[in-house]
Amino acid sequence: MKKITLTLLGLVAFSTSALAQQEVKFGPKAGVNFASINGKVTEEGETFEFNKGQTGFHVGAFAEIKFNDKFAIQPELLYSVQGAKIEESASLPGMSYDLETKWNLHYINVPIMAKYYVIPSVAIEAGPYVGFNIKSEMKSEGTYTVAGVTENENDSYDFKKGTNSVDFGLGAGASFNMDNGFFVGARYNLGLAKISKDAKWTEGEVEFESTKEDFKNGVIQVSVGYKF
């Protein structure tokens, strides 16, 4: 037991000493998301897919641990608003409709990027991320016209029970870093986990059902930040 304790203490001391030799910077970052939901589902001969993207945002903090002039690791903690929408319209004898359905997804994302500085001001990056869903909401807006009578639709409902609580995927991008600490960056996050899950639930008098469909997140992020 004494040997194990001494070994652990030695590893902690070595790790602390090694980290102390690295250049570590912290800071905030924020920006815009150009989000989409990839994949499609075919049921009873009809294909459903989210055919329009949505604009959201991300905000959070990061730490850049630089090992030398070329290599660094950058863990982040980000609040990210994502999702997509379906736009549908049709004109049939005696009936027409124009409908937009949005799926709003809110995550706490934790990316860990490996960075390589091509030149002192430009870095490329890649790495995994994991996301924790904290809000999932469906919204439907539009109009229905039947026999010359038009009705408006404006509904929203909580879809958290039909959404997987964990998302994960891979990110890749690049950043331009200024001497004064500011930087701008762009990244694409490719989701590898299915967003929805098999679930049935009732809210009031309304029954909802979700299936584990082949829908996955895709997000282009454009960010600005500052390193202290």
KAJORA-V436154 format. One record per pair of residues at least 12 apart in sequence whose ideal C-beta (glycine too) atoms are under 10 Angstrom apart, sorted by the first residue. I is the first residue (numbers start at 1). GAP is how many residues later the second one is. If there is no record, write none. Layout:
BEGIN
i = {I,I}
gap = {GAP,GAP}
END
This chain:
BEGIN
i = {18,19,21,22,22,22,22,22,22,22,23,23,23,23,23,23,23,24,24,24,24,24,24,25,25,25,25,25,25,25,25,25,25,25,26,26,26,26,26,26,26,27,27,27,27,27,27,27,27,27,27,27,28,28,28,28,28,28,28,28,28,29,29,29,29,29,29,29,29,29,29,29,29,29,29,29,29,29,29,30,30,30,30,30,30,30,30,30,30,31,31,31,31,31,31,31,31,31,31,31,31,31,31,32,32,32,32,32,32,32,32,32,32,33,33,33,33,33,33,33,33,33,33,33,33,33,33,33,33,33,34,34,34,34,34,34,34,34,34,34,34,35,35,35,35,35,35,35,35,35,35,35,35,35,35,35,35,35,35,35,35,35,35,36,36,36,36,36,36,36,36,36,36,36,36,36,36,36,37,37,37,37,37,37,37,37,37,37,37,37,37,37,37,37,37,37,37,37,37,37,38,38,38,38,38,38,38,38,38,38,39,39,39,39,39,39,39,39,39,40,40,40,41,41,41,41,41,42,43,43,48,48,48,48,49,49,49,49,50,50,50,50,50,50,50,50,50,51,51,51,51,51,52,52,52,52,52,52,52,53,53,53,53,53,53,53,54,54,54,54,54,54,54,54,54,54,55,55,56,56,56,56,56,56,56,56,56,57,57,57,57,57,57,58,58,58,58,58,58,58,58,58,58,58,58,58,58,59,59,59,59,59,60,60,60,60,60,60,60,60,60,60,60,61,61,61,61,61,62,62,62,62,62,62,62,62,62,62,63,63,63,63,64,64,64,64,64,64,64,64,65,66,66,67,68,69,69,70,70,70,70,70,70,70,71,71,71,71,71,72,72,72,72,72,72,72,73,73,73,73,73,73,74,74,74,74,74,74,74,74,74,75,75,75,75,75,76,76,76,76,76,76,76,76,76,76,77,77,77,77,78,78,78,78,78,78,78,78,78,79,79,79,79,79,80,80,80,80,80,80,80,80,80,80,80,80,80,81,81,81,81,81,81,82,82,82,82,82,82,82,82,82,82,82,82,82,82,82,82,83,83,83,83,83,83,83,83,83,83,83,83,84,84,84,84,84,84,84,84,84,85,85,85,85,85,85,85,85,86,86,86,86,86,86,87,87,87,87,87,88,88,88,89,89,91,92,94,94,94,94,95,95,95,95,96,96,96,96,96,97,97,97,97,97,97,97,97,98,98,98,98,98,98,98,99,99,99,99,99,99,100,100,100,100,100,101,101,101,101,101,101,101,102,102,102,102,102,102,103,103,103,103,103,103,103,103,103,104,104,104,104,104,104,104,105,105,105,105,105,105,105,105,105,105,105,105,105,106,106,106,106,106,106,106,106,107,107,107,107,107,107,107,107,107,107,107,107,108,108,108,108,108,109,109,109,109,109,109,109,109,109,109,109,109,110,110,110,110,110,110,111,111,111,111,111,111,111,111,111,111,111,111,111,112,112,112,112,112,113,113,113,113,113,113,113,113,113,113,113,114,114,114,115,115,115,115,115,116,117,117,118,119,120,120,121,121,121,121,121,121,122,122,122,122,123,123,123,123,123,123,123,124,124,124,124,125,125,125,125,125,125,125,126,126,126,126,126,126,127,127,127,127,127,128,128,128,128,128,128,129,129,129,129,129,129,129,129,129,129,129,130,130,130,130,130,131,131,131,131,131,131,131,131,131,131,131,132,132,132,133,133,133,133,133,133,133,134,134,135,135,135,135,136,136,136,136,136,136,136,136,136,136,136,137,137,137,137,137,137,138,138,138,138,138,138,138,138,138,139,139,139,139,139,140,140,140,140,140,141,141,141,141,142,142,155,157,157,157,157,158,158,158,159,159,159,159,159,159,160,160,161,161,161,161,161,161,161,161,162,162,162,162,162,162,162,162,162,162,162,162,162,163,163,163,163,163,163,164,164,164,164,164,164,164,164,165,166,167,167,167,167,167,167,167,167,168,168,168,168,169,169,169,169,169,169,169,169,169,169,170,170,170,170,170,171,171,171,171,171,171,172,172,172,172,172,173,173,173,173,173,173,173,173,173,174,174,175,175,175,177,177,178,178,180,180,181,181,181,181,182,182,182,182,183,183,183,183,183,184,184,184,184,185,185,185,185,185,186,186,186,186,187,187,187,187,187,188,188,188,188,189,189,189,189,189,190,190,190,190,191,191,191,191,191,192,192,193,193,194,194,194,194,194,194,194,195,195,195,195,195,195,195,196,196,196,196,196,196,196,197,197,197,197,198,198,198,198,199,199}
gap = {49,46,46,42,43,44,45,46,50,51,41,42,43,44,45,46,49,39,40,41,42,48,204,37,38,39,40,41,47,49,156,201,202,203,35,36,37,38,200,201,202,34,35,36,37,154,155,156,198,199,200,201,31,32,33,34,196,197,198,199,200,29,30,31,32,33,45,47,49,146,154,155,156,192,194,195,196,197,198,27,28,29,30,31,48,49,193,194,195,26,27,28,47,49,153,154,155,156,190,191,192,193,194,23,24,25,26,49,188,189,190,191,192,20,21,22,23,24,25,45,47,48,49,50,156,186,187,188,189,190,19,20,21,22,48,154,184,185,186,187,188,15,18,19,20,21,22,23,45,46,47,48,49,50,68,69,70,154,182,183,184,185,186,14,15,16,17,18,46,47,48,49,155,180,181,182,183,184,12,13,14,15,16,17,45,46,47,48,49,66,68,154,158,159,176,178,179,180,181,182,12,46,152,153,157,176,177,178,179,180,152,155,156,174,175,176,177,178,179,173,174,175,155,170,172,173,174,172,168,170,38,40,165,167,35,37,165,166,33,34,35,36,37,51,52,53,165,33,34,35,36,37,32,33,34,35,48,49,50,29,30,31,32,165,166,167,27,28,29,30,31,48,49,50,51,165,26,28,24,25,26,27,48,49,50,163,165,21,22,23,24,25,164,18,20,21,22,23,24,49,51,129,131,161,163,164,165,19,20,21,22,164,16,17,18,19,20,48,49,50,51,163,165,14,15,16,17,164,12,13,14,15,16,49,51,161,163,165,12,13,14,164,12,49,51,59,113,119,161,163,50,49,51,48,49,48,51,45,46,47,48,49,50,53,43,44,45,46,52,41,42,43,44,45,51,53,39,40,41,42,52,54,37,38,39,40,41,49,51,53,101,35,36,37,38,52,33,34,35,36,37,51,53,95,147,149,31,32,33,34,29,30,31,32,33,51,53,143,145,27,28,29,30,55,25,26,27,28,29,31,49,51,87,109,137,139,141,23,24,25,26,54,138,21,22,23,24,25,27,49,51,85,107,109,113,135,136,137,139,19,20,21,22,23,53,54,55,56,112,134,136,17,18,19,20,21,111,131,133,134,15,16,17,18,19,54,55,56,13,14,15,16,17,54,12,13,14,15,55,12,13,54,53,54,54,54,51,52,53,54,49,50,51,52,47,48,49,50,54,45,46,47,48,49,53,54,56,43,44,45,46,47,52,55,41,42,43,44,45,54,39,40,41,42,53,37,38,39,40,41,52,54,35,36,37,38,39,54,33,34,35,36,56,60,92,93,112,31,32,33,34,35,52,55,26,28,29,30,31,32,54,55,58,62,90,112,114,25,26,27,28,29,30,31,54,22,23,24,25,26,27,28,29,59,60,110,112,22,23,24,25,26,20,21,22,23,58,59,60,62,80,108,110,112,18,19,20,21,22,58,14,16,17,18,19,20,58,59,60,62,76,78,110,15,16,17,18,59,12,13,14,15,16,58,59,60,62,72,74,12,13,14,12,58,59,60,62,58,58,60,56,58,57,59,54,55,56,57,58,62,52,53,54,55,50,51,52,53,54,60,62,48,49,50,51,46,47,48,49,50,60,62,44,45,46,47,48,61,43,44,45,46,60,40,41,42,43,61,64,38,39,40,41,42,58,60,61,62,63,90,36,37,38,39,63,33,34,35,36,37,38,58,60,62,86,88,33,34,35,27,30,31,32,33,34,62,26,31,23,24,25,28,22,23,24,25,26,27,28,29,59,60,74,19,20,21,22,23,26,17,18,19,20,21,24,25,70,72,15,16,17,18,20,13,14,15,16,17,12,13,14,15,12,13,51,46,47,49,51,43,45,50,36,37,40,42,49,51,39,41,36,38,39,40,41,42,47,49,33,34,35,36,37,38,39,46,47,48,49,50,51,31,32,33,34,36,47,29,30,31,32,33,35,46,48,32,27,22,24,25,26,27,28,49,50,23,24,25,49,19,20,21,22,23,24,47,48,49,50,18,19,20,21,22,16,17,18,19,48,50,14,15,16,17,18,12,13,14,15,16,47,48,49,50,12,13,12,48,50,48,50,48,49,46,47,44,45,46,47,42,43,44,45,40,41,42,43,44,38,39,40,41,36,37,38,39,40,34,35,36,37,32,33,34,35,36,30,31,32,33,28,29,30,31,32,26,27,28,29,24,25,26,27,28,24,25,23,24,17,18,19,20,21,22,23,15,17,18,19,20,21,22,14,15,16,17,18,19,20,13,14,15,16,12,13,14,15,12,13}
END
